[in-house]
Amino acid sequence: MSRMRKIGVAVTALGVAGYGSGVFVAYPGRAFSVTALMVGITLWAIGGDA
């Protein structure tokens, strides 16, 4: 697995965790979890196996 794909997976996991906690607790900056999801999925998709 390439480094870009690993970073994408990690950012996606952080985004999911941030979104999940934002459902239960209102905290400043919780909208950035959706941005992290989008960026993470993009990095994951373009990461390739090279």
Full PDB file with SEQRES, HELIX, SHEET, SSBOND, CRYST1, ORIGX, SCALE, CONECT and MASTER records, all heavy atoms in Angstrom:
SEQRES   1 A   50  MET SER ARG MET ARG LYS ILE GLY VAL ALA VAL THR ALA          
SEQRES   2 A   50  LEU GLY VAL ALA GLY TYR GLY SER GLY VAL PHE VAL ALA          
SEQRES   3 A   50  TYR PRO GLY ARG ALA PHE SER VAL THR ALA LEU MET VAL          
SEQRES   4 A   50  GLY ILE THR LEU TRP ALA ILE GLY GLY ASP ALA                  
HELIX    1 AA1 ARG A    3  PHE A   24  1                                  22    
HELIX    2 AA2 PHE A   32  ILE A   46  1                                  15    
CRYST1    1.000    1.000    1.000  90.00  90.00  90.00 P 1           1          
ORIGX1      1.000000  0.000000  0.000000        0.00000                         
ORIGX2      0.000000  1.000000  0.000000        0.00000                         
ORIGX3      0.000000  0.000000  1.000000        0.00000                         
SCALE1      1.000000  0.000000  0.000000        0.00000                         
SCALE2      0.000000  1.000000  0.000000        0.00000                         
SCALE3      0.000000  0.000000  1.000000        0.00000                         
ATOM      1  N   MET A   1       0.851  -1.168   0.000  1.00  0.00           N  
ATOM      2  CA  MET A   1       0.000   0.000   0.000  1.00  0.00           C  
ATOM      3  C   MET A   1       0.898   1.232   0.000  1.00  0.00           C  
ATOM      4  O   MET A   1       1.863   1.303   0.746  1.00  0.00           O  
ATOM      5  CB  MET A   1      -0.903  -0.023   1.234  1.00  0.00           C  
ATOM      6  CG  MET A   1      -1.975   1.016   1.153  1.00  0.00           C  
ATOM      7  SD  MET A   1      -3.138   1.172   2.549  1.00  0.00           S  
ATOM      8  CE  MET A   1      -3.569  -0.447   3.014  1.00  0.00           C  
ATOM      9  N   SER A   2       0.549   2.185  -0.834  1.00  0.00           N  
ATOM     10  CA  SER A   2       1.376   3.382  -0.946  1.00  0.00           C  
ATOM     11  C   SER A   2       1.166   4.323   0.247  1.00  0.00           C  
ATOM     12  O   SER A   2       0.188   4.203   0.991  1.00  0.00           O  
ATOM     13  CB  SER A   2       1.049   4.127  -2.244  1.00  0.00           C  
ATOM     14  OG  SER A   2      -0.210   4.749  -2.160  1.00  0.00           O  
ATOM     15  N   ARG A   3       2.093   5.228   0.390  1.00  0.00           N  
ATOM     16  CA  ARG A   3       2.025   6.182   1.502  1.00  0.00           C  
ATOM     17  C   ARG A   3       0.793   7.072   1.386  1.00  0.00           C  
ATOM     18  O   ARG A   3       0.135   7.367   2.378  1.00  0.00           O  
ATOM     19  CB  ARG A   3       3.292   7.020   1.522  1.00  0.00           C  
ATOM     20  CG  ARG A   3       3.390   7.909   2.739  1.00  0.00           C  
ATOM     21  CD  ARG A   3       4.676   8.638   2.747  1.00  0.00           C  
ATOM     22  NE  ARG A   3       4.634   9.672   1.724  1.00  0.00           N  
ATOM     23  CZ  ARG A   3       5.491  10.664   1.630  1.00  0.00           C  
ATOM     24  NH1 ARG A   3       6.492  10.737   2.466  1.00  0.00           N  
ATOM     25  NH2 ARG A   3       5.378  11.553   0.691  1.00  0.00           N  
ATOM     26  N   MET A   4       0.445   7.500   0.148  1.00  0.00           N  
ATOM     27  CA  MET A   4      -0.720   8.361  -0.058  1.00  0.00           C  
ATOM     28  C   MET A   4      -2.001   7.646   0.357  1.00  0.00           C  
ATOM     29  O   MET A   4      -2.877   8.228   0.977  1.00  0.00           O  
ATOM     30  CB  MET A   4      -0.804   8.787  -1.514  1.00  0.00           C  
ATOM     31  CG  MET A   4      -1.996   9.633  -1.833  1.00  0.00           C  
ATOM     32  SD  MET A   4      -1.722  11.377  -2.078  1.00  0.00           S  
ATOM     33  CE  MET A   4      -0.278  11.486  -3.033  1.00  0.00           C  
ATOM     34  N   ARG A   5      -2.091   6.368   0.017  1.00  0.00           N  
ATOM     35  CA  ARG A   5      -3.287   5.603   0.387  1.00  0.00           C  
ATOM     36  C   ARG A   5      -3.380   5.436   1.901  1.00  0.00           C  
ATOM     37  O   ARG A   5      -4.455   5.534   2.482  1.00  0.00           O  
ATOM     38  CB  ARG A   5      -3.275   4.251  -0.299  1.00  0.00           C  
ATOM     39  CG  ARG A   5      -4.566   3.476   0.002  1.00  0.00           C  
ATOM     40  CD  ARG A   5      -4.751   2.343  -0.920  1.00  0.00           C  
ATOM     41  NE  ARG A   5      -5.323   2.863  -2.157  1.00  0.00           N  
ATOM     42  CZ  ARG A   5      -5.816   2.118  -3.113  1.00  0.00           C  
ATOM     43  NH1 ARG A   5      -5.799   0.825  -3.021  1.00  0.00           N  
ATOM     44  NH2 ARG A   5      -6.328   2.650  -4.196  1.00  0.00           N  
ATOM     45  N   LYS A   6      -2.252   5.202   2.563  1.00  0.00           N  
ATOM     46  CA  LYS A   6      -2.256   5.071   4.021  1.00  0.00           C  
ATOM     47  C   LYS A   6      -2.695   6.373   4.684  1.00  0.00           C  
ATOM     48  O   LYS A   6      -3.460   6.360   5.647  1.00  0.00           O  
ATOM     49  CB  LYS A   6      -0.871   4.682   4.523  1.00  0.00           C  
ATOM     50  CG  LYS A   6      -0.491   3.261   4.226  1.00  0.00           C  
ATOM     51  CD  LYS A   6       0.903   2.956   4.720  1.00  0.00           C  
ATOM     52  CE  LYS A   6       1.333   1.564   4.322  1.00  0.00           C  
ATOM     53  NZ  LYS A   6       2.711   1.282   4.719  1.00  0.00           N  
ATOM     54  N   ILE A   7      -2.213   7.475   4.161  1.00  0.00           N  
ATOM     55  CA  ILE A   7      -2.629   8.777   4.693  1.00  0.00           C  
ATOM     56  C   ILE A   7      -4.119   8.980   4.471  1.00  0.00           C  
ATOM     57  O   ILE A   7      -4.839   9.463   5.351  1.00  0.00           O  
ATOM     58  CB  ILE A   7      -1.807   9.911   4.054  1.00  0.00           C  
ATOM     59  CG1 ILE A   7      -0.353   9.827   4.502  1.00  0.00           C  
ATOM     60  CG2 ILE A   7      -2.389  11.279   4.383  1.00  0.00           C  
ATOM     61  CD1 ILE A   7       0.585  10.738   3.744  1.00  0.00           C  
ATOM     62  N   GLY A   8      -4.618   8.592   3.290  1.00  0.00           N  
ATOM     63  CA  GLY A   8      -6.044   8.707   2.996  1.00  0.00           C  
ATOM     64  C   GLY A   8      -6.901   7.894   3.938  1.00  0.00           C  
ATOM     65  O   GLY A   8      -7.941   8.355   4.418  1.00  0.00           O  
ATOM     66  N   VAL A   9      -6.463   6.686   4.235  1.00  0.00           N  
ATOM     67  CA  VAL A   9      -7.203   5.827   5.165  1.00  0.00           C  
ATOM     68  C   VAL A   9      -7.213   6.448   6.556  1.00  0.00           C  
ATOM     69  O   VAL A   9      -8.251   6.479   7.238  1.00  0.00           O  
ATOM     70  CB  VAL A   9      -6.595   4.407   5.187  1.00  0.00           C  
ATOM     71  CG1 VAL A   9      -7.179   3.580   6.318  1.00  0.00           C  
ATOM     72  CG2 VAL A   9      -6.818   3.718   3.861  1.00  0.00           C  
ATOM     73  N   ALA A  10      -6.065   6.976   6.974  1.00  0.00           N  
ATOM     74  CA  ALA A  10      -5.972   7.583   8.306  1.00  0.00           C  
ATOM     75  C   ALA A  10      -6.847   8.828   8.413  1.00  0.00           C  
ATOM     76  O   ALA A  10      -7.558   9.010   9.412  1.00  0.00           O  
ATOM     77  CB  ALA A  10      -4.523   7.927   8.627  1.00  0.00           C  
ATOM     78  N   VAL A  11      -6.810   9.674   7.397  1.00  0.00           N  
ATOM     79  CA  VAL A  11      -7.623  10.902   7.428  1.00  0.00           C  
ATOM     80  C   VAL A  11      -9.110  10.559   7.375  1.00  0.00           C  
ATOM     81  O   VAL A  11      -9.929  11.182   8.058  1.00  0.00           O  
ATOM     82  CB  VAL A  11      -7.215  11.848   6.270  1.00  0.00           C  
ATOM     83  CG1 VAL A  11      -8.181  13.025   6.142  1.00  0.00           C  
ATOM     84  CG2 VAL A  11      -5.802  12.350   6.458  1.00  0.00           C  
ATOM     85  N   THR A  12      -9.466   9.545   6.601  1.00  0.00           N  
ATOM     86  CA  THR A  12     -10.866   9.111   6.556  1.00  0.00           C  
ATOM     87  C   THR A  12     -11.314   8.597   7.925  1.00  0.00           C  
ATOM     88  O   THR A  12     -12.418   8.932   8.387  1.00  0.00           O  
ATOM     89  CB  THR A  12     -11.049   8.012   5.497  1.00  0.00           C  
ATOM     90  OG1 THR A  12     -10.640   8.516   4.229  1.00  0.00           O  
ATOM     91  CG2 THR A  12     -12.493   7.573   5.409  1.00  0.00           C  
ATOM     92  N   ALA A  13     -10.471   7.815   8.577  1.00  0.00           N  
ATOM     93  CA  ALA A  13     -10.821   7.299   9.905  1.00  0.00           C  
ATOM     94  C   ALA A  13     -10.984   8.435  10.913  1.00  0.00           C  
ATOM     95  O   ALA A  13     -11.922   8.425  11.729  1.00  0.00           O  
ATOM     96  CB  ALA A  13      -9.755   6.325  10.384  1.00  0.00           C  
ATOM     97  N   LEU A  14     -10.099   9.419  10.848  1.00  0.00           N  
ATOM     98  CA  LEU A  14     -10.236  10.575  11.744  1.00  0.00           C  
ATOM     99  C   LEU A  14     -11.512  11.361  11.442  1.00  0.00           C  
ATOM    100  O   LEU A  14     -12.181  11.848  12.360  1.00  0.00           O  
ATOM    101  CB  LEU A  14      -9.018  11.489  11.621  1.00  0.00           C  
ATOM    102  CG  LEU A  14      -7.724  10.955  12.214  1.00  0.00           C  
ATOM    103  CD1 LEU A  14      -6.561  11.881  11.856  1.00  0.00           C  
ATOM    104  CD2 LEU A  14      -7.845  10.807  13.710  1.00  0.00           C  
ATOM    105  N   GLY A  15     -11.842  11.495  10.172  1.00  0.00           N  
ATOM    106  CA  GLY A  15     -13.066  12.191   9.796  1.00  0.00           C  
ATOM    107  C   GLY A  15     -14.310  11.480  10.294  1.00  0.00           C  
ATOM    108  O   GLY A  15     -15.256  12.111  10.779  1.00  0.00           O  
ATOM    109  N   VAL A  16     -14.314  10.157  10.187  1.00  0.00           N  
ATOM    110  CA  VAL A  16     -15.456   9.376  10.678  1.00  0.00           C  
ATOM    111  C   VAL A  16     -15.568   9.509  12.198  1.00  0.00           C  
ATOM    112  O   VAL A  16     -16.673   9.688  12.735  1.00  0.00           O  
ATOM    113  CB  VAL A  16     -15.326   7.894  10.260  1.00  0.00           C  
ATOM    114  CG1 VAL A  16     -16.325   7.019  10.991  1.00  0.00           C  
ATOM    115  CG2 VAL A  16     -15.499   7.763   8.766  1.00  0.00           C  
ATOM    116  N   ALA A  17     -14.445   9.451  12.884  1.00  0.00           N  
ATOM    117  CA  ALA A  17     -14.467   9.601  14.343  1.00  0.00           C  
ATOM    118  C   ALA A  17     -14.933  10.998  14.739  1.00  0.00           C  
ATOM    119  O   ALA A  17     -15.735  11.149  15.677  1.00  0.00           O  
ATOM    120  CB  ALA A  17     -13.080   9.334  14.919  1.00  0.00           C  
ATOM    121  N   GLY A  18     -14.459  12.013  14.035  1.00  0.00           N  
ATOM    122  CA  GLY A  18     -14.888  13.376  14.323  1.00  0.00           C  
ATOM    123  C   GLY A  18     -16.367  13.585  14.050  1.00  0.00           C  
ATOM    124  O   GLY A  18     -17.066  14.258  14.812  1.00  0.00           O  
ATOM    125  N   TYR A  19     -16.856  13.006  12.969  1.00  0.00           N  
ATOM    126  CA  TYR A  19     -18.277  13.132  12.652  1.00  0.00           C  
ATOM    127  C   TYR A  19     -19.121  12.402  13.689  1.00  0.00           C  
ATOM    128  O   TYR A  19     -20.141  12.910  14.143  1.00  0.00           O  
ATOM    129  CB  TYR A  19     -18.552  12.564  11.262  1.00  0.00           C  
ATOM    130  CG  TYR A  19     -19.962  12.810  10.799  1.00  0.00           C  
ATOM    131  CD1 TYR A  19     -20.318  14.017  10.231  1.00  0.00           C  
ATOM    132  CD2 TYR A  19     -20.945  11.837  10.945  1.00  0.00           C  
ATOM    133  CE1 TYR A  19     -21.612  14.250   9.805  1.00  0.00           C  
ATOM    134  CE2 TYR A  19     -22.235  12.058  10.536  1.00  0.00           C  
ATOM    135  CZ  TYR A  19     -22.574  13.260   9.960  1.00  0.00           C  
ATOM    136  OH  TYR A  19     -23.862  13.483   9.551  1.00  0.00           O  
ATOM    137  N   GLY A  20     -18.677  11.208  14.058  1.00  0.00           N  
ATOM    138  CA  GLY A  20     -19.423  10.434  15.054  1.00  0.00           C  
ATOM    139  C   GLY A  20     -19.493  11.132  16.396  1.00  0.00           C  
ATOM    140  O   GLY A  20     -20.542  11.166  17.042  1.00  0.00           O  
ATOM    141  N   SER A  21     -18.396  11.733  16.826  1.00  0.00           N  
ATOM    142  CA  SER A  21     -18.436  12.456  18.093  1.00  0.00           C  
ATOM    143  C   SER A  21     -19.212  13.756  17.967  1.00  0.00           C  
ATOM    144  O   SER A  21     -19.838  14.201  18.926  1.00  0.00           O  
ATOM    145  CB  SER A  21     -17.018  12.723  18.602  1.00  0.00           C  
ATOM    146  OG  SER A  21     -16.324  13.569  17.711  1.00  0.00           O  
ATOM    147  N   GLY A  22     -19.217  14.351  16.774  1.00  0.00           N  
ATOM    148  CA  GLY A  22     -19.974  15.584  16.558  1.00  0.00           C  
ATOM    149  C   GLY A  22     -21.479  15.377  16.577  1.00  0.00           C  
ATOM    150  O   GLY A  22     -22.243  16.312  16.797  1.00  0.00           O  
ATOM    151  N   VAL A  23     -21.909  14.144  16.343  1.00  0.00           N  
ATOM    152  CA  VAL A  23     -23.344  13.834  16.419  1.00  0.00           C  
ATOM    153  C   VAL A  23     -23.836  13.940  17.858  1.00  0.00           C  
ATOM    154  O   VAL A  23     -24.954  14.380  18.120  1.00  0.00           O  
ATOM    155  CB  VAL A  23     -23.618  12.428  15.842  1.00  0.00           C  
ATOM    156  CG1 VAL A  23     -25.033  11.971  16.143  1.00  0.00           C  
ATOM    157  CG2 VAL A  23     -23.359  12.412  14.348  1.00  0.00           C  
ATOM    158  N   PHE A  24     -22.987  13.560  18.798  1.00  0.00           N  
ATOM    159  CA  PHE A  24     -23.394  13.529  20.199  1.00  0.00           C  
ATOM    160  C   PHE A  24     -22.994  14.776  20.985  1.00  0.00           C  
ATOM    161  O   PHE A  24     -23.683  15.146  21.929  1.00  0.00           O  
ATOM    162  CB  PHE A  24     -22.812  12.288  20.889  1.00  0.00           C  
ATOM    163  CG  PHE A  24     -23.300  11.008  20.285  1.00  0.00           C  
ATOM    164  CD1 PHE A  24     -22.459  10.219  19.526  1.00  0.00           C  
ATOM    165  CD2 PHE A  24     -24.613  10.608  20.463  1.00  0.00           C  
ATOM    166  CE1 PHE A  24     -22.922   9.050  18.951  1.00  0.00           C  
ATOM    167  CE2 PHE A  24     -25.084   9.434  19.891  1.00  0.00           C  
ATOM    168  CZ  PHE A  24     -24.231   8.656  19.129  1.00  0.00           C  
ATOM    169  N   VAL A  25     -21.878  15.404  20.619  1.00  0.00           N  
ATOM    170  CA  VAL A  25     -21.365  16.550  21.368  1.00  0.00           C  
ATOM    171  C   VAL A  25     -21.056  17.675  20.392  1.00  0.00           C  
ATOM    172  O   VAL A  25     -20.302  17.483  19.438  1.00  0.00           O  
ATOM    173  CB  VAL A  25     -20.073  16.174  22.130  1.00  0.00           C  
ATOM    174  CG1 VAL A  25     -19.520  17.368  22.876  1.00  0.00           C  
ATOM    175  CG2 VAL A  25     -20.312  15.022  23.074  1.00  0.00           C  
ATOM    176  N   ALA A  26     -21.646  18.828  20.639  1.00  0.00           N  
ATOM    177  CA  ALA A  26     -21.347  19.986  19.799  1.00  0.00           C  
ATOM    178  C   ALA A  26     -19.997  20.572  20.213  1.00  0.00           C  
ATOM    179  O   ALA A  26     -19.786  20.903  21.373  1.00  0.00           O  
ATOM    180  CB  ALA A  26     -22.432  21.030  19.949  1.00  0.00           C  
ATOM    181  N   TYR A  27     -19.071  20.642  19.265  1.00  0.00           N  
ATOM    182  CA  TYR A  27     -17.768  21.224  19.562  1.00  0.00           C  
ATOM    183  C   TYR A  27     -17.362  22.133  18.400  1.00  0.00           C  
ATOM    184  O   TYR A  27     -17.797  21.927  17.268  1.00  0.00           O  
ATOM    185  CB  TYR A  27     -16.713  20.149  19.817  1.00  0.00           C  
ATOM    186  CG  TYR A  27     -16.459  19.201  18.665  1.00  0.00           C  
ATOM    187  CD1 TYR A  27     -15.501  19.491  17.703  1.00  0.00           C  
ATOM    188  CD2 TYR A  27     -17.167  18.019  18.535  1.00  0.00           C  
ATOM    189  CE1 TYR A  27     -15.268  18.643  16.646  1.00  0.00           C  
ATOM    190  CE2 TYR A  27     -16.930  17.167  17.491  1.00  0.00           C  
ATOM    191  CZ  TYR A  27     -15.982  17.480  16.550  1.00  0.00           C  
ATOM    192  OH  TYR A  27     -15.762  16.628  15.515  1.00  0.00           O  
ATOM    193  N   PRO A  28     -16.543  23.149  18.668  1.00  0.00           N  
ATOM    194  CA  PRO A  28     -16.126  24.062  17.611  1.00  0.00           C  
ATOM    195  C   PRO A  28     -15.301  23.326  16.547  1.00  0.00           C  
ATOM    196  O   PRO A  28     -14.446  22.507  16.867  1.00  0.00           O  
ATOM    197  CB  PRO A  28     -15.251  25.091  18.324  1.00  0.00           C  
ATOM    198  CG  PRO A  28     -15.523  24.930  19.764  1.00  0.00           C  
ATOM    199  CD  PRO A  28     -16.010  23.535  19.968  1.00  0.00           C  
ATOM    200  N   GLY A  29     -15.590  23.599  15.301  1.00  0.00           N  
ATOM    201  CA  GLY A  29     -14.833  22.999  14.215  1.00  0.00           C  
ATOM    202  C   GLY A  29     -15.313  21.636  13.776  1.00  0.00           C  
ATOM    203  O   GLY A  29     -14.640  20.966  13.006  1.00  0.00           O  
ATOM    204  N   ARG A  30     -16.476  21.213  14.229  1.00  0.00           N  
ATOM    205  CA  ARG A  30     -16.922  19.864  13.871  1.00  0.00           C  
ATOM    206  C   ARG A  30     -17.255  19.722  12.395  1.00  0.00           C  
ATOM    207  O   ARG A  30     -17.250  18.624  11.859  1.00  0.00           O  
ATOM    208  CB  ARG A  30     -18.108  19.444  14.722  1.00  0.00           C  
ATOM    209  CG  ARG A  30     -19.320  20.288  14.525  1.00  0.00           C  
ATOM    210  CD  ARG A  30     -20.426  19.915  15.465  1.00  0.00           C  
ATOM    211  NE  ARG A  30     -21.422  20.982  15.399  1.00  0.00           N  
ATOM    212  CZ  ARG A  30     -22.517  20.986  16.061  1.00  0.00           C  
ATOM    213  NH1 ARG A  30     -22.779  20.005  16.863  1.00  0.00           N  
ATOM    214  NH2 ARG A  30     -23.347  21.983  15.943  1.00  0.00           N  
ATOM    215  N   ALA A  31     -17.498  20.824  11.697  1.00  0.00           N  
ATOM    216  CA  ALA A  31     -17.761  20.761  10.261  1.00  0.00           C  
ATOM    217  C   ALA A  31     -16.523  20.318   9.487  1.00  0.00           C  
ATOM    218  O   ALA A  31     -16.634  19.805   8.377  1.00  0.00           O  
ATOM    219  CB  ALA A  31     -18.233  22.101   9.757  1.00  0.00           C  
ATOM    220  N   PHE A  32     -15.348  20.494  10.070  1.00  0.00           N  
ATOM    221  CA  PHE A  32     -14.129  20.071   9.392  1.00  0.00           C  
ATOM    222  C   PHE A  32     -14.026  18.552   9.290  1.00  0.00           C  
ATOM    223  O   PHE A  32     -13.234  18.043   8.497  1.00  0.00           O  
ATOM    224  CB  PHE A  32     -12.895  20.646  10.079  1.00  0.00           C  
ATOM    225  CG  PHE A  32     -12.769  22.121   9.901  1.00  0.00           C  
ATOM    226  CD1 PHE A  32     -12.897  22.977  10.981  1.00  0.00           C  
ATOM    227  CD2 PHE A  32     -12.536  22.658   8.651  1.00  0.00           C  
ATOM    228  CE1 PHE A  32     -12.784  24.339  10.824  1.00  0.00           C  
ATOM    229  CE2 PHE A  32     -12.424  24.026   8.472  1.00  0.00           C  
ATOM    230  CZ  PHE A  32     -12.544  24.881   9.562  1.00  0.00           C  
ATOM    231  N   SER A  33     -14.823  17.822  10.061  1.00  0.00           N  
ATOM    232  CA  SER A  33     -14.794  16.369   9.948  1.00  0.00           C  
ATOM    233  C   SER A  33     -15.336  15.923   8.594  1.00  0.00           C  
ATOM    234  O   SER A  33     -14.845  14.950   8.017  1.00  0.00           O  
ATOM    235  CB  SER A  33     -15.587  15.715  11.081  1.00  0.00           C  
ATOM    236  OG  SER A  33     -16.945  16.066  11.008  1.00  0.00           O  
ATOM    237  N   VAL A  34     -16.316  16.654   8.058  1.00  0.00           N  
ATOM    238  CA  VAL A  34     -16.836  16.339   6.723  1.00  0.00           C  
ATOM    239  C   VAL A  34     -15.768  16.629   5.674  1.00  0.00           C  
ATOM    240  O   VAL A  34     -15.580  15.861   4.732  1.00  0.00           O  
ATOM    241  CB  VAL A  34     -18.136  17.126   6.440  1.00  0.00           C  
ATOM    242  CG1 VAL A  34     -18.637  16.862   5.044  1.00  0.00           C  
ATOM    243  CG2 VAL A  34     -19.200  16.771   7.453  1.00  0.00           C  
ATOM    244  N   THR A  35     -15.041  17.718   5.845  1.00  0.00           N  
ATOM    245  CA  THR A  35     -13.941  18.037   4.942  1.00  0.00           C  
ATOM    246  C   THR A  35     -12.857  16.967   5.010  1.00  0.00           C  
ATOM    247  O   THR A  35     -12.320  16.547   3.980  1.00  0.00           O  
ATOM    248  CB  THR A  35     -13.346  19.408   5.292  1.00  0.00           C  
ATOM    249  OG1 THR A  35     -14.383  20.379   5.269  1.00  0.00           O  
ATOM    250  CG2 THR A  35     -12.261  19.800   4.320  1.00  0.00           C  
ATOM    251  N   ALA A  36     -12.556  16.507   6.206  1.00  0.00           N  
ATOM    252  CA  ALA A  36     -11.561  15.448   6.367  1.00  0.00           C  
ATOM    253  C   ALA A  36     -12.010  14.166   5.667  1.00  0.00           C  
ATOM    254  O   ALA A  36     -11.192  13.467   5.053  1.00  0.00           O  
ATOM    255  CB  ALA A  36     -11.296  15.182   7.847  1.00  0.00           C  
ATOM    256  N   LEU A  37     -13.297  13.860   5.746  1.00  0.00           N  
ATOM    257  CA  LEU A  37     -13.816  12.695   5.040  1.00  0.00           C  
ATOM    258  C   LEU A  37     -13.612  12.822   3.534  1.00  0.00           C  
ATOM    259  O   LEU A  37     -13.149  11.885   2.875  1.00  0.00           O  
ATOM    260  CB  LEU A  37     -15.307  12.517   5.328  1.00  0.00           C  
ATOM    261  CG  LEU A  37     -15.671  11.801   6.604  1.00  0.00           C  
ATOM    262  CD1 LEU A  37     -17.159  11.913   6.873  1.00  0.00           C  
ATOM    263  CD2 LEU A  37     -15.277  10.359   6.495  1.00  0.00           C  
ATOM    264  N   MET A  38     -13.955  13.978   2.981  1.00  0.00           N  
ATOM    265  CA  MET A  38     -13.817  14.180   1.541  1.00  0.00           C  
ATOM    266  C   MET A  38     -12.355  14.099   1.100  1.00  0.00           C  
ATOM    267  O   MET A  38     -12.032  13.456   0.102  1.00  0.00           O  
ATOM    268  CB  MET A  38     -14.431  15.513   1.133  1.00  0.00           C  
ATOM    269  CG  MET A  38     -15.937  15.552   1.261  1.00  0.00           C  
ATOM    270  SD  MET A  38     -16.682  17.036   0.600  1.00  0.00           S  
ATOM    271  CE  MET A  38     -16.177  18.244   1.805  1.00  0.00           C  
ATOM    272  N   VAL A  39     -11.478  14.741   1.848  1.00  0.00           N  
ATOM    273  CA  VAL A  39     -10.052  14.717   1.501  1.00  0.00           C  
ATOM    274  C   VAL A  39      -9.496  13.305   1.667  1.00  0.00           C  
ATOM    275  O   VAL A  39      -8.746  12.821   0.814  1.00  0.00           O  
ATOM    276  CB  VAL A  39      -9.274  15.734   2.366  1.00  0.00           C  
ATOM    277  CG1 VAL A  39      -7.777  15.548   2.214  1.00  0.00           C  
ATOM    278  CG2 VAL A  39      -9.678  17.149   1.998  1.00  0.00           C  
ATOM    279  N   GLY A  40      -9.865  12.638   2.741  1.00  0.00           N  
ATOM    280  CA  GLY A  40      -9.377  11.283   2.985  1.00  0.00           C  
ATOM    281  C   GLY A  40      -9.812  10.307   1.910  1.00  0.00           C  
ATOM    282  O   GLY A  40      -9.005   9.495   1.430  1.00  0.00           O  
ATOM    283  N   ILE A  41     -11.058  10.374   1.514  1.00  0.00           N  
ATOM    284  CA  ILE A  41     -11.551   9.475   0.469  1.00  0.00           C  
ATOM    285  C   ILE A  41     -10.858   9.766  -0.855  1.00  0.00           C  
ATOM    286  O   ILE A  41     -10.507   8.849  -1.604  1.00  0.00           O  
ATOM    287  CB  ILE A  41     -13.079   9.580   0.346  1.00  0.00           C  
ATOM    288  CG1 ILE A  41     -13.728   8.958   1.582  1.00  0.00           C  
ATOM    289  CG2 ILE A  41     -13.577   8.899  -0.918  1.00  0.00           C  
ATOM    290  CD1 ILE A  41     -15.221   9.183   1.685  1.00  0.00           C  
ATOM    291  N   THR A  42     -10.617  11.042  -1.140  1.00  0.00           N  
ATOM    292  CA  THR A  42      -9.909  11.400  -2.369  1.00  0.00           C  
ATOM    293  C   THR A  42      -8.489  10.860  -2.364  1.00  0.00           C  
ATOM    294  O   THR A  42      -8.031  10.265  -3.345  1.00  0.00           O  
ATOM    295  CB  THR A  42      -9.896  12.934  -2.548  1.00  0.00           C  
ATOM    296  OG1 THR A  42     -11.241  13.405  -2.593  1.00  0.00           O  
ATOM    297  CG2 THR A  42      -9.173  13.321  -3.813  1.00  0.00           C  
ATOM    298  N   LEU A  43      -7.768  11.051  -1.256  1.00  0.00           N  
ATOM    299  CA  LEU A  43      -6.407  10.529  -1.174  1.00  0.00           C  
ATOM    300  C   LEU A  43      -6.385   9.011  -1.253  1.00  0.00           C  
ATOM    301  O   LEU A  43      -5.494   8.419  -1.863  1.00  0.00           O  
ATOM    302  CB  LEU A  43      -5.741  11.003   0.122  1.00  0.00           C  
ATOM    303  CG  LEU A  43      -5.420  12.484   0.208  1.00  0.00           C  
ATOM    304  CD1 LEU A  43      -4.876  12.813   1.591  1.00  0.00           C  
ATOM    305  CD2 LEU A  43      -4.438  12.898  -0.859  1.00  0.00           C  
ATOM    306  N   TRP A  44      -7.360   8.405  -0.636  1.00  0.00           N  
ATOM    307  CA  TRP A  44      -7.472   6.945  -0.664  1.00  0.00           C  
ATOM    308  C   TRP A  44      -7.667   6.465  -2.094  1.00  0.00           C  
ATOM    309  O   TRP A  44      -7.053   5.494  -2.546  1.00  0.00           O  
ATOM    310  CB  TRP A  44      -8.640   6.537   0.203  1.00  0.00           C  
ATOM    311  CG  TRP A  44      -8.791   5.077   0.514  1.00  0.00           C  
ATOM    312  CD1 TRP A  44      -8.139   4.035  -0.070  1.00  0.00           C  
ATOM    313  CD2 TRP A  44      -9.633   4.523   1.503  1.00  0.00           C  
ATOM    314  NE1 TRP A  44      -8.552   2.864   0.494  1.00  0.00           N  
ATOM    315  CE2 TRP A  44      -9.463   3.123   1.450  1.00  0.00           C  
ATOM    316  CE3 TRP A  44     -10.524   5.050   2.417  1.00  0.00           C  
ATOM    317  CZ2 TRP A  44     -10.160   2.260   2.296  1.00  0.00           C  
ATOM    318  CZ3 TRP A  44     -11.221   4.187   3.243  1.00  0.00           C  
ATOM    319  CH2 TRP A  44     -11.036   2.813   3.190  1.00  0.00           C  
ATOM    320  N   ALA A  45      -8.518   7.169  -2.846  1.00  0.00           N  
ATOM    321  CA  ALA A  45      -8.836   6.753  -4.216  1.00  0.00           C  
ATOM    322  C   ALA A  45      -7.653   6.962  -5.164  1.00  0.00           C  
ATOM    323  O   ALA A  45      -7.420   6.122  -6.045  1.00  0.00           O  
ATOM    324  CB  ALA A  45     -10.042   7.533  -4.719  1.00  0.00           C  
ATOM    325  N   ILE A  46      -6.924   8.046  -5.015  1.00  0.00           N  
ATOM    326  CA  ILE A  46      -5.839   8.321  -5.953  1.00  0.00           C  
ATOM    327  C   ILE A  46      -4.506   7.739  -5.490  1.00  0.00           C  
ATOM    328  O   ILE A  46      -3.513   7.836  -6.201  1.00  0.00           O  
ATOM    329  CB  ILE A  46      -5.676   9.829  -6.217  1.00  0.00           C  
ATOM    330  CG1 ILE A  46      -5.215  10.579  -4.965  1.00  0.00           C  
ATOM    331  CG2 ILE A  46      -6.945  10.416  -6.770  1.00  0.00           C  
ATOM    332  CD1 ILE A  46      -4.849  12.017  -5.225  1.00  0.00           C  
ATOM    333  N   GLY A  47      -4.499   7.104  -4.329  1.00  0.00           N  
ATOM    334  CA  GLY A  47      -3.266   6.585  -3.763  1.00  0.00           C  
ATOM    335  C   GLY A  47      -2.593   5.520  -4.593  1.00  0.00           C  
ATOM    336  O   GLY A  47      -1.384   5.457  -4.675  1.00  0.00           O  
ATOM    337  N   GLY A  48      -3.347   4.667  -5.240  1.00  0.00           N  
ATOM    338  CA  GLY A  48      -2.759   3.608  -6.044  1.00  0.00           C  
ATOM    339  C   GLY A  48      -2.002   2.597  -5.221  1.00  0.00           C  
ATOM    340  O   GLY A  48      -1.880   2.704  -4.006  1.00  0.00           O  
ATOM    341  N   ASP A  49      -1.458   1.604  -5.893  1.00  0.00           N  
ATOM    342  CA  ASP A  49      -0.710   0.550  -5.227  1.00  0.00           C  
ATOM    343  C   ASP A  49       0.780   0.588  -5.539  1.00  0.00           C  
ATOM    344  O   ASP A  49       1.508  -0.312  -5.168  1.00  0.00           O  
ATOM    345  CB  ASP A  49      -1.265  -0.818  -5.610  1.00  0.00           C  
ATOM    346  CG  ASP A  49      -2.609  -1.090  -4.963  1.00  0.00           C  
ATOM    347  OD1 ASP A  49      -2.839  -0.568  -3.868  1.00  0.00           O  
ATOM    348  OD2 ASP A  49      -3.404  -1.826  -5.554  1.00  0.00           O  
ATOM    349  N   ALA A  50       1.209   1.598  -6.223  1.00  0.00           N  
ATOM    350  CA  ALA A  50       2.616   1.654  -6.635  1.00  0.00           C  
ATOM    351  C   ALA A  50       3.536   2.030  -5.501  1.00  0.00           C  
ATOM    352  O   ALA A  50       3.245   2.643  -4.576  1.00  0.00           O  
ATOM    353  CB  ALA A  50       2.781   2.654  -7.755  1.00  0.00           C  
TER     354      ALA A  50                                                      
MASTER        0    0    0    2    0    0    0    6  353    1    0    4          
END                                                                             
